Amino acid sequence: MKEHSKNFEKVKKYYDNGMWNKTRVYNAVGKWITEEEYKEITGEDYEINA
């Protein structure tokens, strides 16, 4: 089983329950979750905004 970041479950729960939108999850990358976890939560690739 893959190890997740400390706050992965919290962020996933917030997103799944509609408390956080994709932008909020995006902004958590590098602070609370990884780029891979962003994809796992949202189903979309994490892309750096230029």
N, C-alpha and C positions, 0 to 999 in steps of 0.2 A: 504493500500500500504506500502511496506517495505521501510524503510529509508536506504539510501545508504551513504557511506562515502563521504566526501566533493569532493574527486577527482575521484569517481567511473566513472562518465560520461566521463571524460577526458580520463581515461585509456581505457575504453571500446571503445571510438571513435578511439583512436590511434591503438588499436588492430584490430578493425573491418576494418579500412582503410589500414591495412598492414604496418603501421609505427612502430608498436611494435610487436615482436614475443612473444611466450609463456614464454621464459626465462625472458624477460623484464617485463612482467606482474607478473611473479613469484617473481621477485626481488622487486616489488612494495608492496607485501603483508607485512603488519606490519608497513609500512611507509605511503602508500597512500590508500590501500584497505585492506579488510579483507580476510581471507581464504575462506569464503563463497562467497564473491564477485569474487574471482579468479575463482571458479567453475562456477559461473553465466556467467562470461565473456568468459572463454575458453571451458566450458563444461566438464572439467576434474577435478577430485579431487585434492586438494592441498596436496601434500605429502612432508614431510620434508626430505631433502636429508641427509643421514647419513654420 
